[in-house]
Amino acid sequence: MYAVIKDRGRQTGVRVGDLVTCDLNENWNAGDSVTFDEVLVLSNEGDVRVGTPSIDGASVTGEVVGDSKGPKEVVFRFKRRKNVRVKNGHRQRYTQVRITKIDA
């Protein structure tokens, strides 16, 4: 079974057992159960259901594994001949969720 879920504006295709990276949610702790109610597409052995925009009664359940960080992004600005140089770094934080069940 395959599903496409929407979590805070980001669409992700998932199967049972997949590890999904979502944007950080401070309210989720490791071991919590999370339900995604916005299911856009469901596919079960050739039977495909597409929602308008989401499928009523369908949900995807997952368990929060923990938090992680993305790769470091370096932001460097400068203005030539003005002695202006600014170097900043950023690492986006994510929450990892393992998909446990897909309900149609």
C-alpha positions as CSV (number, residue, x, y, z in Angstrom):
1,M,0.0,0.0,0.0
2,Y,1.2,3.5,-0.9
3,A,-0.1,6.9,0.1
4,V,0.8,10.5,-0.5
5,I,0.3,12.6,2.6
6,K,0.4,16.4,3.2
7,D,2.0,17.7,6.3
8,R,2.1,21.5,6.8
9,G,2.3,22.3,3.1
10,R,4.8,19.5,2.1
11,Q,3.7,16.4,0.2
12,T,5.4,13.1,0.8
13,G,4.9,9.6,-0.6
14,V,5.0,6.9,2.0
15,R,4.8,3.1,2.6
16,V,4.5,1.2,5.8
17,G,8.0,1.1,7.4
18,D,9.3,4.2,5.7
19,L,11.3,6.8,7.7
20,V,9.9,10.2,6.8
21,T,11.6,13.5,7.5
22,C,9.1,16.2,8.5
23,D,9.7,19.9,9.5
24,L,10.5,20.2,13.2
25,N,7.5,20.0,15.5
26,E,8.4,20.9,19.1
27,N,5.3,19.2,20.5
28,W,6.3,15.8,19.2
29,N,8.5,13.7,21.4
30,A,10.3,10.4,20.6
31,G,7.9,7.5,20.9
32,D,4.7,9.5,20.4
33,S,2.1,8.4,17.9
34,V,1.3,10.8,15.1
35,T,-1.7,10.7,12.7
36,F,-1.7,12.4,9.3
37,D,-5.3,13.0,8.3
38,E,-4.6,14.8,4.9
39,V,-4.1,11.8,2.6
40,L,-4.1,13.0,-1.1
41,V,-3.6,9.6,-2.9
42,L,-4.0,6.0,-1.9
43,S,-2.8,3.1,-4.0
44,N,-3.5,-0.6,-3.1
45,E,-2.4,-3.2,-5.6
46,G,-3.5,-1.3,-8.7
47,D,-6.6,0.3,-7.1
48,V,-5.8,4.1,-7.0
49,R,-7.9,6.6,-5.2
50,V,-7.3,10.3,-5.7
51,G,-8.8,12.8,-3.3
52,T,-10.4,16.2,-4.1
53,P,-8.3,17.5,-2.4
54,S,-8.0,14.8,0.3
55,I,-9.6,11.4,0.8
56,D,-12.3,11.3,3.5
57,G,-11.8,8.7,6.3
58,A,-8.2,7.9,5.2
59,S,-5.3,8.4,7.6
60,V,-1.6,7.5,8.0
61,T,-0.2,6.7,11.5
62,G,3.4,6.9,12.4
63,E,5.7,6.9,15.4
64,V,8.1,9.7,16.1
65,V,11.7,8.4,16.1
66,G,13.5,11.6,17.1
67,D,14.9,14.9,15.8
68,S,17.7,15.4,13.3
69,K,19.6,18.2,11.5
70,G,20.0,18.7,7.8
71,P,23.3,19.6,6.1
72,K,25.0,22.9,7.0
73,E,24.3,25.7,4.5
74,V,26.8,28.5,4.3
75,V,25.5,32.0,3.5
76,F,28.2,34.4,2.3
77,R,27.5,38.0,1.3
78,F,29.9,40.6,0.2
79,K,30.1,43.9,-1.5
80,R,33.2,44.4,-3.7
81,R,35.6,47.2,-2.8
82,K,33.6,48.2,0.3
83,N,35.2,45.8,2.8
84,V,31.8,44.3,3.6
85,R,31.9,40.5,4.2
86,V,29.3,38.5,6.2
87,K,29.5,34.8,6.6
88,N,26.6,32.9,8.3
89,G,25.7,29.2,8.6
90,H,22.3,27.5,9.0
91,R,21.3,23.9,9.8
92,Q,17.6,23.1,9.5
93,R,16.1,20.9,12.2
94,Y,13.8,18.0,11.3
95,T,11.6,15.4,13.0
96,Q,11.8,11.8,11.8
97,V,8.7,9.7,11.8
98,R,8.5,6.0,11.0
99,I,5.2,5.0,9.2
100,T,3.4,2.2,11.0
101,K,-0.1,2.0,9.5
102,I,-2.1,3.2,6.5
103,D,-5.9,3.2,6.9
104,A,-8.1,3.5,3.8
